Amino acid sequence: MKRHREVVHLKRSCGILLALSSLPDGTGSGDLGGPARAFVDFLARAGQSLWQVLPLTRTDGLLGNSPYSSPSAFAGDTLYLALDDLVEQGLLAPEDLTDAPSFLDGRTDYDAVRAYRDGKVRLAFGKFAPDGAYYDFLERQRYWLTDYTLFTALKERFGGLPWNLWPEELRRREEDALRAAAADLREEMDYLAFGQFLFFSQLERLKERCAEVGVELLGDLPIYVHYDSADVWAHPGFFRLDADLLPVEVAGVPPDYFSKTGQLWGNPLYDWEALERDRFSWWIERLRRALSMYHRVRIDHFRGLVACWSVPFGEQTAEKGTWRPVPFTPFFEAVRSSFPDLPFLAEDLGIITPDVREAIASSSLPGMAVLLFAFEGDTADNPHAPHNHKRNLAVYSGTHDNDTALGWFRSSPDEARLLQEYVGHPVDEGDAADRIVRLTLSSVAARAIIPLQDYLGLGSEARMNTPSTATGNWTWRAPKGRLSDGLAERLKRLASLYGRT
């Protein structure tokens, strides 16, 4: 990692961070159809050139519906399917959508929304006649789709039990047992494949709409996968598992800003030696899948590709972990060979050691800065303070893991006082979010990304996620009626004012 490539600077631009589920319109939740397309059109009117979403992989109610803990690193979440689009295709009749229940106002009730939409997708499946586009989809997604549909169907058959508690021949993936299970569960597997076909067809349409109006769709790729997932079941040799197929070590981060005991994520760690022997094929396929979904991808917890925090399986906190090195150089050479344009962002927050800085420098990938981290202690050398930003950065006012700017201002009096000293004049609750937004936009960093909550000046009630808490997260939805022409004009003026058009 000694040789640094020439940095290709990003165009100066700005955009909004908003989960698809948080769109204000849609039945019980945002979806890939009209609500998403309307938001893209709003972004275009508002002078915004990117939309960053959270991962669109399926969530699990037992895991708090975190989009960062999914039973598949490849499959999309059919919760986001636009039922109106299925009416347009003739797969549903208008009267099929007249029985929608009353959903929570301003929040996503994942269980209720999923139950309603899954019922309609099953109805549409009964009317579906496979065509060339469908068979082409099956062929292009062979790497992961069969494993995912069989895994999901088996989970249903066994009442939701994790795969390591299935019959021995299935958890060990004996060929005869897999073949017999697939034959027995063929109809359910076909239904699940149909749902994935719909999801990726609708997402492709949304991506095309983004391109038409000059909006980049920026996806988010969790670095780790959930143990009880199709990925670990299908590829146990790529993970650090013992002879009983249980994790030897699990992932997390050491004590940091978010938690005094660290964050114990519990995901199995990769067996990087096995991945390297296989030329990192699983990772390359995963990145290829992501780039078919989005124009660019943010790789979450990028430092875990250089060295990962390894916690012995069974520990209750992340405090007793150690750093385990990862073969970053050969991995990234494989990535660069497959994706020469490197359409990625590196989430390089947390404890960043010299080896991580060297890896990011050698990769030429844009890193991140977060304004809400700029006022912890001495700002002079704080990399998140605007005067220390570099051009090849994506700067955020806050992320999905932060409080909103207003919530931060209210709950962090010491940092709020330092903010006022930094800008040189008083700041109160009425203008705190606007000050943070303007500092973000005025940064020399090429990209500026603002959570919608901060543009709306909302408080902690609009926070998306609080790390190390298991409940109450991921449910916030934008208030209806707030994506007005007036807001679009304001955002467009700010983008122009700070040269981000």
C-alpha positions in Angstrom: 0.0 0.0 0.0 2.9 2.3 -0.6 2.0 3.6 -4.1 -0.8 6.1 -4.1 -2.8 6.5 -7.3 -3.8 10.0 -8.5 -7.0 11.1 -6.9 -9.8 11.8 -9.3 -11.8 14.6 -7.7 -15.6 14.4 -7.5 -17.8 17.1 -8.9 -19.0 19.5 -6.2 -22.5 18.4 -5.5 -25.1 17.8 -2.7 -27.9 15.5 -1.9 -30.2 14.0 0.7 -30.0 11.0 3.0 -33.4 9.4 3.3 -34.4 5.7 3.8 -36.9 4.4 1.3 -39.2 3.4 4.2 -39.1 7.1 5.4 -40.8 8.5 2.3 -43.9 10.4 3.3 -46.2 8.7 0.8 -47.1 5.1 0.2 -49.3 2.6 2.0 -47.8 2.2 5.4 -44.3 2.8 4.1 -42.4 4.3 1.2 -42.1 2.1 -1.8 -40.2 1.8 -5.1 -43.1 3.2 -7.2 -44.9 6.6 -7.1 -43.6 7.8 -3.7 -39.9 7.2 -4.7 -40.3 8.7 -8.2 -42.0 11.7 -6.7 -39.1 12.2 -4.3 -36.6 11.9 -7.2 -38.5 14.7 -9.0 -38.5 16.8 -5.8 -34.7 16.3 -5.6 -34.3 17.5 -9.2 -36.4 20.6 -8.5 -34.4 21.3 -5.4 -31.1 21.3 -7.2 -30.0 18.0 -5.5 -27.9 15.6 -7.5 -27.9 12.5 -5.3 -30.2 10.4 -3.1 -28.5 8.2 -0.5 -30.7 5.3 0.7 -30.2 2.8 3.5 -29.7 -0.9 2.5 -32.7 -2.3 0.7 -32.1 -5.9 1.7 -34.9 -7.7 3.7 -35.2 -6.8 7.4 -36.1 -9.1 10.2 -38.5 -8.2 13.0 -36.5 -10.3 15.5 -33.5 -8.1 14.8 -35.4 -4.8 15.2 -35.9 -4.5 11.4 -32.4 -3.1 11.0 -31.5 -2.8 7.3 -27.9 -3.8 8.3 -29.0 -7.2 9.5 -30.5 -9.2 6.7 -31.1 -12.9 5.9 -29.5 -12.2 2.5 -26.7 -9.9 1.3 -28.2 -10.1 -2.2 -32.0 -10.2 -2.1 -34.2 -7.1 -2.1 -36.9 -6.5 0.5 -40.3 -7.0 -1.1 -41.8 -4.8 1.6 -40.9 -2.0 -0.8 -42.8 -3.3 -3.8 -45.2 -0.7 -5.3 -48.6 -2.3 -5.5 -49.9 0.4 -7.8 -47.3 -0.6 -10.4 -48.6 -4.2 -10.2 -52.0 -2.8 -11.1 -50.5 -1.0 -14.1 -49.0 -4.4 -15.2 -52.3 -6.1 -14.9 -51.1 -8.4 -12.1 -53.6 -6.8 -9.7 -57.0 -5.2 -10.2 -57.7 -1.8 -8.7 -60.3 -3.3 -6.4 -57.6 -5.6 -5.0 -56.1 -2.5 -3.2 -59.3 -1.3 -1.5 -58.9 -3.3 1.7 -55.7 -1.6 3.0 -55.8 -1.4 6.8 -55.1 1.7 8.8 -51.3 2.0 9.3 -49.4 4.0 11.9 -49.2 7.7 11.1 -45.6 8.9 10.7 -44.0 5.5 11.4 -43.4 2.3 9.6 -45.0 -0.8 11.1 -42.9 -3.4 9.4 -44.9 -6.4 10.4 -48.3 -4.9 9.3 -46.9 -3.5 6.1 -45.2 -6.7 5.2 -48.2 -8.8 5.8 -50.4 -6.6 3.7 -48.0 -6.3 0.7 -46.9 -10.0 0.8 -50.6 -11.0 0.5 -51.0 -8.8 -2.6 -47.8 -10.2 -4.1 -49.1 -13.7 -3.7 -52.2 -12.7 -5.4 -50.2 -11.2 -8.3 -48.1 -14.4 -8.5 -51.3 -16.3 -9.3 -51.8 -14.1 -12.4 -48.2 -14.1 -13.5 -47.1 -15.7 -16.8 -43.3 -16.1 -16.9 -41.7 -14.4 -19.9 -38.3 -13.9 -21.5 -37.4 -11.0 -19.0 -38.2 -13.3 -16.1 -36.1 -16.2 -17.4 -33.3 -13.8 -18.1 -33.5 -12.5 -14.6 -33.2 -16.1 -13.2 -30.2 -16.8 -15.3 -28.4 -13.6 -14.4 -29.0 -14.1 -10.7 -28.1 -17.8 -10.4 -25.2 -17.1 -8.1 -27.4 -16.3 -5.2 -31.1 -16.7 -6.1 -31.6 -20.4 -5.7 -29.8 -20.5 -2.4 -31.9 -17.6 -1.1 -35.2 -19.0 -2.2 -34.5 -22.5 -0.8 -33.1 -21.0 2.4 -36.2 -18.9 2.9 -38.6 -21.7 2.1 -36.8 -24.0 4.5 -36.9 -21.3 7.2 -40.7 -21.2 6.8 -41.0 -25.0 6.8 -39.1 -25.2 10.1 -41.0 -22.4 11.8 -38.3 -19.8 11.6 -35.6 -21.9 13.3 -32.0 -20.7 12.4 -30.3 -22.9 9.8 -27.9 -24.4 12.3 -30.8 -26.1 14.0 -32.2 -27.7 10.9 -31.8 -31.4 10.2 -28.1 -32.4 9.9 -28.3 -33.2 6.2 -29.7 -29.7 5.4 -27.5 -27.7 7.6 -24.5 -29.5 6.1 -26.0 -29.0 2.6 -25.9 -32.6 1.5 -26.7 -32.7 -2.2 -29.4 -35.3 -2.1 -31.2 -33.5 0.7 -31.0 -30.1 -1.1 -32.3 -31.7 -4.3 -35.3 -33.3 -2.5 -36.1 -30.1 -0.5 -36.0 -28.0 -3.7 -38.4 -30.4 -5.5 -40.8 -30.4 -2.5 -40.7 -26.6 -2.1 -40.6 -25.6 -5.8 -43.8 -23.6 -5.7 -42.7 -21.5 -2.7 -39.3 -21.0 -4.3 -40.9 -19.8 -7.5 -43.0 -17.4 -5.6 -40.0 -16.0 -3.8 -38.1 -15.7 -7.1 -41.1 -13.8 -8.5 -40.9 -11.3 -5.7 -37.2 -10.7 -6.4 -38.0 -10.3 -10.1 -40.6 -7.6 -9.2 -38.3 -5.9 -6.7 -35.3 -5.6 -9.1 -37.5 -4.6 -12.0 -39.1 -1.7 -10.0 -35.7 -0.7 -8.6 -34.3 -0.6 -12.2 -37.1 1.7 -13.2 -36.4 4.0 -10.3 -32.7 4.0 -11.1 -33.5 5.0 -14.7 -35.7 7.8 -13.5 -32.9 9.1 -11.3 -30.6 9.1 -14.3 -33.1 10.9 -16.5 -33.3 13.9 -14.1 -29.6 13.9 -13.1 -29.8 12.3 -9.6 -27.3 9.7 -8.6 -28.8 6.9 -6.5 -26.3 6.1 -3.8 -26.7 2.7 -2.1 -25.3 1.5 1.2 -23.5 -1.9 1.6 -23.2 -3.4 5.1 -19.7 -4.9 5.4 -20.9 -8.0 7.4 -23.8 -10.4 7.0 -26.1 -12.0 9.5 -25.2 -15.5 10.8 -28.7 -16.8 10.2 -28.6 -15.9 6.5 -28.6 -17.6 3.1 -25.1 -16.4 2.6 -23.5 -18.1 5.6 -25.6 -21.3 5.0 -24.7 -21.4 1.4 -21.0 -20.5 1.8 -19.9 -21.6 5.3 -16.3 -22.0 4.1 -16.1 -18.2 3.7 -16.7 -17.5 7.3 -14.9 -18.3 10.6 -17.0 -21.2 11.8 -16.1 -24.1 13.9 -16.7 -27.8 13.3 -20.3 -27.4 14.5 -20.8 -24.5 12.1 -21.0 -22.0 14.9 -19.0 -18.7 14.8 -15.5 -18.8 16.3 -15.4 -15.0 16.5 -17.9 -12.3 15.8 -17.8 -8.7 14.6 -18.2 -5.4 16.4 -16.3 -2.3 17.3 -14.4 -1.3 20.4 -15.6 1.3 22.9 -16.1 4.6 21.1 -18.3 7.7 20.8 -21.5 5.7 20.6 -20.9 3.1 23.4 -18.6 2.8 26.4 -18.6 -1.0 26.0 -18.3 -1.0 22.2 -20.8 -2.4 19.8 -21.2 -6.2 19.7 -22.8 -6.8 16.3 -22.5 -10.6 16.5 -22.0 -11.1 12.7 -19.6 -14.0 11.9 -16.2 -12.8 10.7 -15.0 -13.7 7.2 -12.3 -16.3 6.6 -10.2 -14.0 4.4 -7.7 -16.7 3.6 -10.5 -18.8 2.1 -11.9 -15.8 0.3 -8.5 -15.0 -1.2 -8.0 -18.5 -2.4 -11.3 -18.2 -4.2 -10.2 -14.8 -5.7 -12.7 -13.0 -3.5 -15.5 -14.2 -5.9 -18.3 -13.9 -3.3 -17.4 -10.2 -2.6 -17.0 -9.4 -6.3 -20.5 -10.9 -7.0 -21.9 -8.9 -4.1 -20.4 -5.6 -5.3 -21.6 -6.4 -8.8 -25.1 -7.0 -7.6 -25.0 -3.7 -5.6 -23.8 -1.7 -8.6 -26.6 -3.1 -10.7 -29.0 -1.6 -8.1 -27.3 1.8 -7.6 -25.1 4.2 -9.4 -22.6 4.3 -6.6 -22.2 2.4 -3.3 -21.1 3.5 0.1 -19.2 0.6 1.8 -20.1 0.7 5.5 -17.4 0.2 8.1 -14.7 0.3 5.5 -12.0 -0.1 8.2 -13.2 -3.7 8.6 -11.6 -4.4 5.2 -8.2 -3.5 6.6 -8.5 -4.9 10.2 -11.6 -6.1 11.9 -12.5 -6.1 15.6 -12.7 -9.8 16.6 -14.7 -10.7 19.7 -14.7 -14.3 20.9 -18.1 -15.9 20.4 -20.2 -15.8 23.5 -19.0 -12.5 24.9 -21.7 -10.2 26.1 -19.9 -6.9 25.1 -17.3 -6.0 22.5 -14.7 -4.9 25.1 -12.6 -8.1 25.0 -11.9 -8.0 21.2 -8.7 -7.8 19.3 -7.8 -6.4 15.9 -7.5 -9.1 13.3 -5.7 -8.0 10.0 -7.4 -8.4 6.6 -5.6 -8.8 3.3 -6.7 -5.4 2.0 -4.2 -5.1 -0.8 -5.0 -8.2 -2.8 -8.7 -7.7 -2.0 -8.7 -4.2 -3.4 -6.7 -5.2 -6.4 -9.4 -7.7 -7.2 -12.1 -5.0 -6.7 -10.2 -2.5 -8.9 -9.7 -5.2 -11.6 -13.5 -5.8 -11.7 -14.6 -2.2 -11.2 -11.9 0.1 -12.7 -14.0 3.3 -12.1 -14.3 2.4 -8.4 -17.8 3.8 -7.9 -17.6 3.5 -4.1 -17.5 5.7 -1.0 -15.6 4.5 2.1 -17.3 4.9 5.5 -14.2 5.5 7.5 -15.7 6.6 10.8 -14.8 5.3 14.3 -11.3 4.3 15.4 -9.1 5.0 12.3 -5.5 3.8 12.7 -2.6 4.6 10.4 -3.1 1.4 8.4 -6.6 2.4 7.6 -5.6 5.8 6.5 -2.9 4.3 4.3 -5.5 1.9 2.8 -7.9 4.7 2.0 -5.2 6.8 0.5 -4.0 4.0 -1.7 -7.5 3.2 -2.9 -8.3 6.9 -3.8 -11.8 6.3 -2.5 -13.6 9.3 -1.0 -13.9 9.0 2.8 -16.4 10.7 5.1 -16.6 13.6 7.6 -19.5 14.3 9.9 -20.2 17.8 11.2 -21.7 16.6 14.4 -18.4 15.0 15.3 -16.5 18.3 14.7 -17.1 19.8 18.2 -15.9 17.1 20.5 -13.0 18.6 22.3 -10.3 20.6 20.4 -11.5 21.5 16.9 -7.9 22.4 15.8 -7.0 18.9 14.6 -10.4 17.3 14.5 -10.8 15.8 11.0 -14.5 16.5 11.1 -14.1 20.2 11.6 -14.6 22.1 8.3 -11.2 23.7 8.2 -9.6 20.2 8.1 -11.7 18.8 5.3 -10.2 17.5 2.1 -11.8 17.8 -1.3 -12.0 14.0 -1.9 -14.6 13.6 0.9 -18.3 13.2 1.4 -19.3 15.4 4.3 -22.5 14.8 6.2 -24.3 16.9 8.7 -25.1 13.6 10.4 -25.8 10.0 9.5 -28.5 7.5 10.2 -26.7 6.6 13.5 -26.6 10.2 14.8 -29.2 12.3 16.5 -30.7 15.0 14.2 -28.8 18.3 14.2 -31.4 19.9 16.4 -31.6 16.9 18.8 -27.8 17.0 19.1 -27.8 20.8 19.8 -30.4 20.3 22.6 -28.7 17.3 24.2 -25.0 18.3 23.9 -24.5 21.7 25.6 -20.7 21.6 25.7 -20.5 20.8 21.9 -23.2 23.3 21.2 -21.2 26.1 23.0 -18.1 25.1 20.9 -20.3 25.3 17.7 -21.2 28.9 18.7 -17.6 29.8 19.4 -16.6 28.2 16.0 -19.1 30.2 14.0 -18.5 33.3 16.0 -22.0 34.3 17.0 -24.9 32.9 19.1 -26.9 29.9 17.9 -30.2 28.9 19.3 -32.7 26.1 18.8 -34.4 28.1 16.1 -31.4 28.1 13.8 -29.1 25.3 15.0 -30.1 22.9 12.2 -29.7 25.6 9.6 -26.2 26.5 10.9 -25.1 22.9 10.7 -26.5 22.5 7.3 -24.7 25.6 6.0 -21.4 24.5 7.5 -21.8 21.2 5.7 -22.6 22.7 2.4 -19.8 25.3 2.6 -17.2 22.6 3.2 -14.5 22.2 0.6 -15.5 18.5 0.4 -16.8 17.6 -3.1 -20.0 15.9 -1.8 -22.3 17.2 0.9 -25.1 14.9 2.1 -27.8 16.1 4.5 -30.4 13.9 6.2 -33.9 15.2 5.3 -34.6 15.6 9.1 -31.9 18.4 9.2 -33.4 20.3 6.3 -36.7 20.1 8.0 -35.2 21.2 11.4 -36.7 18.2 13.3 -35.6 17.1 16.8 -34.8 13.8 18.3 -38.3 12.4 17.7 -37.1 12.1 14.0 -33.9 10.2 14.8 -33.5 7.1 12.6 -31.3 4.9 14.8 -29.6 4.9 18.2 -26.7 2.4 18.1 -26.6 -0.3 20.8 -30.3 -0.2 21.3 -32.5 -3.0 20.1 -35.9 -1.3 19.8 -37.5 1.9 18.6 -35.3 2.3 15.5 -35.7 2.5 11.7 -39.4 3.5 11.8 -39.4 7.3 11.2 -41.2 8.6 8.2 -41.1 12.2 6.9 -44.2 14.3 7.7 -46.7 14.5 4.8 -46.8 17.8 3.0 -43.3 19.0 3.9 -41.7 18.3 0.5 -43.2 21.5 -0.8 -42.2 23.8 -3.7 -41.1 26.3 -1.1 -38.7 23.7 0.5 -37.4 22.8 -3.0 -36.7 26.5 -3.8 -34.9 26.9 -0.5 -32.7 23.9 -1.1 -32.0 24.9 -4.7 -30.9 28.3 -3.4 -28.5 26.8 -0.8 -27.0 24.5 -3.5 -26.4 27.4 -5.7 -25.1 29.6 -2.9 -22.4 27.0 -2.0 -21.5 26.1 -5.6 -23.1 22.6 -5.5 -25.2 22.8 -8.7 
